[in-house]
Amino acid sequence: MAAAGLFLLTLFLASFFSGLLPDYAAPPDFWFLYVAALTPRLKPSWALVAAFGVGLFADLAGGGYLGLLAVGLVMAAYALLGLSTWLHPEEPLGRAVILAGAYLAKWLGVFLVIYVLGLFLVGPLDFLGTILSEALLTALLAPPYLYLAGLLLGDADHAG
Amino acid sequence: MVRAVWLLLVGLGLVLAVTTARTAPMLAPEVLGRTAPLFALGQRLGQNLRAALTALADRRDWRSEAFRLKEENQALKQRALKLELENARLRRVLNVRETQTPAVVAVAPVIAEDPSGLFRRLVLGLGAEAGLEVGMPVTSAEGLVGVIVEVTPKTAVVRTVVDPESAVGVRPARAPGRGIAYGRPPDRLKVRFPREVAVREGDLLVTGAIGGLFPEGIPVGRVVRVEPPAPGELLYWAWAKPAVRFSLLEEVVVLRRL
């Protein structure tokens, strides 16, 4: 129930920032943050399924390529799980590195789909501005969002 | 197990992407119907907030814009004033050109005047290089100024009509007859008329000597006093105030020599 509430809040925040920011600035990726908040609190396999579902919903809601964000978020969730076993998610620095790695993994998944779709005209450099803008805003909003998610969902099971 | 799920989901995602790439599927209408209000609310709030912030920023811009426009307005006012003065000056020149003669050689600035008080002479800021020559009449919109008596490459000296060495052939503007106006510094003309020429106070005197230095009809002065002729005298004298106020002259018009 709390996860559903956070889902609706995430939907609201994503649309809010989409309307707030000018066209040249990519809004923060709240779906990624949602997956980052959800993953440590679910069993690993379910966390991957949930990430896939969230990505699929975002793809469908946005009318883009189906599977683009789904694969990206699955990659992010998988990276979160993997990095959490190596690093210390209970420490701020560890959490930051894990999140950064997961974020990179998300984009890796997105580019994997782009590659498979044969969209060779679009390269990583074409997304550089978007990635940087989105990454910056996501990093800025991650602490309050994850804090709020912690209040709603309870403590995370860092063991994954 | 986790890795298998991950690979499965990634594979599924890729298959979905490939198979639906050309159709761009959307959420089912019933799902969209439920999520759209929340999405629209967030979007609208964000847009309104952005509009409010933009309006605030614009307001700051308007202040600076208003300040800039005030400065620009001030500069334009000054420029307009300058152009008005320029326009008035050119109108005067045009007036001279139309009413006196089309043979304007130059419009010359007055850069100095004789400080002695004995002579009433002006120094012009143009000289032989601008085509000025000795003997050229000099006028202004108000009337006759004098004649050029000396020229250097870049300056010229004008002997005004009130200079004691000046003698200008004149006639009353509304009566027949001719006379000669002699300069009497600092600001008077002493005019000699034959007895038969009827001149009264207030009459305008204009240039009018036959074969003189000046074109005909240029205002020279206005009669302020007439001395009645002595018995037996064939001539009499009148005093006139020059049409031109020399101390206010800034520019003069130099005409071609007759």
Chai-1 contact restraints between the chains, C-beta under 6 A:
chainA,res_idxA,chainB,res_idxB,connection_type,confidence,min_distance_angstrom,max_distance_angstrom,comment,restraint_id
A,L11,B,L38,contact,1.0,0.0,6.0,A-B,restraint_1
A,F12,B,L38,contact,1.0,0.0,6.0,A-B,restraint_2
A,F12,B,G42,contact,1.0,0.0,6.0,A-B,restraint_3
A,S15,B,F39,contact,1.0,0.0,6.0,A-B,restraint_4
A,S15,B,G42,contact,1.0,0.0,6.0,A-B,restraint_5
A,S15,B,Q43,contact,1.0,0.0,6.0,A-B,restraint_6
A,F16,B,G42,contact,1.0,0.0,6.0,A-B,restraint_7
A,F16,B,L45,contact,1.0,0.0,6.0,A-B,restraint_8
A,F16,B,G46,contact,1.0,0.0,6.0,A-B,restraint_9
A,G19,B,Q43,contact,1.0,0.0,6.0,A-B,restraint_10
A,G19,B,G46,contact,1.0,0.0,6.0,A-B,restraint_11
A,G19,B,Q47,contact,1.0,0.0,6.0,A-B,restraint_12
A,L20,B,G46,contact,1.0,0.0,6.0,A-B,restraint_13
A,L20,B,L49,contact,1.0,0.0,6.0,A-B,restraint_14
A,L20,B,R50,contact,1.0,0.0,6.0,A-B,restraint_15
A,P44,B,V2,contact,1.0,0.0,6.0,A-B,restraint_16
A,S45,B,V2,contact,1.0,0.0,6.0,A-B,restraint_17
A,S45,B,V5,contact,1.0,0.0,6.0,A-B,restraint_18
A,L48,B,V5,contact,1.0,0.0,6.0,A-B,restraint_19
A,L48,B,W6,contact,1.0,0.0,6.0,A-B,restraint_20
A,L48,B,L9,contact,1.0,0.0,6.0,A-B,restraint_21
A,F52,B,L9,contact,1.0,0.0,6.0,A-B,restraint_22
A,L60,B,M26,contact,1.0,0.0,6.0,A-B,restraint_23
A,L60,B,L27,contact,1.0,0.0,6.0,A-B,restraint_24
A,A61,B,L27,contact,1.0,0.0,6.0,A-B,restraint_25
A,G63,B,A24,contact,1.0,0.0,6.0,A-B,restraint_26
A,G63,B,M26,contact,1.0,0.0,6.0,A-B,restraint_27
A,Y65,B,A17,contact,1.0,0.0,6.0,A-B,restraint_28
A,L66,B,L16,contact,1.0,0.0,6.0,A-B,restraint_29
A,L66,B,T20,contact,1.0,0.0,6.0,A-B,restraint_30
A,L66,B,P25,contact,1.0,0.0,6.0,A-B,restraint_31
A,G67,B,G13,contact,1.0,0.0,6.0,A-B,restraint_32
A,G67,B,L16,contact,1.0,0.0,6.0,A-B,restraint_33
A,G67,B,A17,contact,1.0,0.0,6.0,A-B,restraint_34
A,A70,B,G13,contact,1.0,0.0,6.0,A-B,restraint_35
A,V71,B,V10,contact,1.0,0.0,6.0,A-B,restraint_36
A,V71,B,G13,contact,1.0,0.0,6.0,A-B,restraint_37
A,V74,B,L9,contact,1.0,0.0,6.0,A-B,restraint_38
A,V74,B,V10,contact,1.0,0.0,6.0,A-B,restraint_39
A,Y78,B,W6,contact,1.0,0.0,6.0,A-B,restraint_40
A,V113,B,A17,contact,1.0,0.0,6.0,A-B,restraint_41
A,V116,B,L14,contact,1.0,0.0,6.0,A-B,restraint_42
A,L117,B,A17,contact,1.0,0.0,6.0,A-B,restraint_43
A,L117,B,A21,contact,1.0,0.0,6.0,A-B,restraint_44
